Amino acid sequence: MKILIIGANGRIGRLITPAFAAETDVVTAGRTGCDIAADIADGGSIREMFAAAGNIDACICVAGDSETADIAEMTGECLAVGIEQKLLGQLNLVLIGQEYLNNGGSFTLTSGKMGDKPVAGSSGKAFVNGAINSFVMAAALDLKRGLRVNAVSPAKIGTVPDEDVIAAYRRSVEGSETGQIFRVY
Ligand SMILES: NC(=O)c1ccc[n+]([C@@H]2O[C@H](COP(=O)([O-])OP(=O)(O)OC[C@H]3O[C@@H](n4cnc5c(N)ncnc54)[C@H](OP(=O)(O)O)[C@@H]3O)[C@@H](O)[C@H]2O)c1
């Protein structure tokens, strides 16, 4: 199995990448410091990334910025960061990547606890997470060639056991489920 991990150098990426790399072929991608330089906010860059990676069975995304603020200070510019980076970036991975993944391959996106359990001041992040989860549930119904898509929705890293976070990504990649949100909280 060959796994593409986007955002491998980030907080979650540094947890899950060694776990998968210990057992299988892993290719990393990110804007800096990875095997493949790629920006998920740019559709052309996503296409080049999949072409460069080649022969991918599983695509995991642990990348995508979002910003938030108290609703009284919220701006469209603040919301746009999450829409363009975390939401559209990850959705485009599926839209474009469905052409490239091997038969039976899987996408694992990352949403987050605030999609279900928001706290004050989290609306800019909460709606992005909710939208990712809704997309995953619906897109799984359409994907062809046995392709699967799931999301991992973690709590803040450090507040849940690292092993549980790793296990959620493993369940998505190594299992047979699709259209699922694996909540780690
Ligand atoms: N950490 C948490 O507690 C937590 C909890 C729930 C959900 N999440 C979600 O999980 C995801 C990852 O979180 P994290 O804390 O691991 O983030 P992080 O530490 O900021 O790492 C993000 C990684 O993704 C890469 N990246 C960022 N934007 C990118 C882009 N447009 N194209 C390609 N690569 C990009 C970054 O590297 P470059 O800058 O070099 O590209 C970095 O390696 C985020 O969507 C976050 O909202 C995180």
The ligand as an SDF file (V2000), in Angstrom:
LIG
                    3D

 48 52  0  0  0  0  0  0  0  0999 V2000
   -4.0080   20.2590   16.1530 N   0  0  0  0  0  0  0  0  0  0  0  0
   -5.2350   20.0700   16.6510 C   0  0  0  0  0  0  0  0  0  0  0  0
   -5.4450   20.0540   17.8820 O   0  0  0  0  0  0  0  0  0  0  0  0
   -6.4100   19.8410   15.7260 C   0  0  0  0  0  0  0  0  0  0  0  0
   -7.6280   19.4050   16.2440 C   0  0  0  0  0  0  0  0  0  0  0  0
   -8.7050   19.1890   15.3860 C   0  0  0  0  0  0  0  0  0  0  0  0
   -8.5600   19.4090   14.0270 C   0  0  0  0  0  0  0  0  0  0  0  0
   -7.3620   19.8440   13.5360 N   0  0  0  0  0  0  0  0  0  0  0  0
   -7.2490   20.0810   12.0990 C   0  0  0  0  0  0  0  0  0  0  0  0
   -6.2800   19.2120   11.5750 O   0  0  0  0  0  0  0  0  0  0  0  0
   -5.5700   19.8520   10.5250 C   0  0  0  0  0  0  0  0  0  0  0  0
   -4.0870   19.8200   10.8590 C   0  0  0  0  0  0  0  0  0  0  0  0
   -3.8970   20.4410   12.0980 O   0  0  0  0  0  0  0  0  0  0  0  0
   -2.4230   20.6160   12.7130 P   0  0  0  0  0  0  0  0  0  0  0  0
   -2.6090   21.1540   14.0810 O   0  0  0  0  0  0  0  0  0  0  0  0
   -1.6380   19.3730   12.5150 O   0  0  0  0  0  0  0  0  0  0  0  0
   -1.8980   21.7830   11.7840 O   0  0  0  0  0  0  0  0  0  0  0  0
   -0.4140   22.3540   11.6520 P   0  0  0  0  0  0  0  0  0  0  0  0
    0.4320   21.9310   12.8040 O   0  0  0  0  0  0  0  0  0  0  0  0
   -0.5630   23.8030   11.3390 O   0  0  0  0  0  0  0  0  0  0  0  0
    0.1480   21.5990   10.3780 O   0  0  0  0  0  0  0  0  0  0  0  0
   -0.4610   21.7260    9.1340 C   0  0  0  0  0  0  0  0  0  0  0  0
    0.4440   21.0840    8.0950 C   0  0  0  0  0  0  0  0  0  0  0  0
   -0.1730   21.2200    6.8330 O   0  0  0  0  0  0  0  0  0  0  0  0
    0.6690   21.9240    5.9280 C   0  0  0  0  0  0  0  0  0  0  0  0
   -0.1960   22.8220    5.1760 N   0  0  0  0  0  0  0  0  0  0  0  0
   -0.9050   23.8840    5.6560 C   0  0  0  0  0  0  0  0  0  0  0  0
   -1.5910   24.4790    4.6660 N   0  0  0  0  0  0  0  0  0  0  0  0
   -1.3060   23.7730    3.5430 C   0  0  0  0  0  0  0  0  0  0  0  0
   -1.7000   23.9130    2.1840 C   0  0  0  0  0  0  0  0  0  0  0  0
   -2.5290   24.9050    1.7830 N   0  0  0  0  0  0  0  0  0  0  0  0
   -1.2450   23.0220    1.2750 N   0  0  0  0  0  0  0  0  0  0  0  0
   -0.4110   22.0290    1.6610 C   0  0  0  0  0  0  0  0  0  0  0  0
    0.0090   21.8430    2.9210 N   0  0  0  0  0  0  0  0  0  0  0  0
   -0.4410   22.7290    3.8640 C   0  0  0  0  0  0  0  0  0  0  0  0
    1.6800   22.6590    6.8030 C   0  0  0  0  0  0  0  0  0  0  0  0
    2.9580   22.7550    6.2260 O   0  0  0  0  0  0  0  0  0  0  0  0
    3.3710   23.9350    5.2390 P   0  0  0  0  0  0  0  0  0  0  0  0
    3.0280   25.2100    5.9640 O   0  0  0  0  0  0  0  0  0  0  0  0
    4.8130   23.7300    4.9730 O   0  0  0  0  0  0  0  0  0  0  0  0
    2.5340   23.6960    4.0160 O   0  0  0  0  0  0  0  0  0  0  0  0
    1.8020   21.7350    8.0120 C   0  0  0  0  0  0  0  0  0  0  0  0
    2.7610   20.7210    7.7940 O   0  0  0  0  0  0  0  0  0  0  0  0
   -6.1400   21.2850   10.4360 C   0  0  0  0  0  0  0  0  0  0  0  0
   -7.1200   21.3280    9.4310 O   0  0  0  0  0  0  0  0  0  0  0  0
   -6.7770   21.4880   11.7910 C   0  0  0  0  0  0  0  0  0  0  0  0
   -7.8630   22.4020   11.7430 O   0  0  0  0  0  0  0  0  0  0  0  0
   -6.2900   20.0580   14.3480 C   0  0  0  0  0  0  0  0  0  0  0  0
  1  2  1  0
  2  3  2  0
  2  4  1  0
  4  5  1  0
  4 48  2  0
  5  6  2  0
  6  7  1  0
  7  8  2  0
  8  9  1  0
  8 48  1  0
  9 10  1  0
  9 46  1  0
 10 11  1  0
 11 12  1  0
 11 44  1  0
 12 13  1  0
 13 14  1  0
 14 15  2  0
 14 16  1  0
 14 17  1  0
 17 18  1  0
 18 19  2  0
 18 20  1  0
 18 21  1  0
 21 22  1  0
 22 23  1  0
 23 24  1  0
 23 42  1  0
 24 25  1  0
 25 26  1  0
 25 36  1  0
 26 27  1  0
 26 35  1  0
 27 28  2  0
 28 29  1  0
 29 30  1  0
 29 35  2  0
 30 31  1  0
 30 32  2  0
 32 33  1  0
 33 34  2  0
 34 35  1  0
 36 37  1  0
 36 42  1  0
 37 38  1  0
 38 39  2  0
 38 40  1  0
 38 41  1  0
 42 43  1  0
 44 45  1  0
 44 46  1  0
 46 47  1  0
M  CHG  2   8   1  16  -1
M  END
$$$$
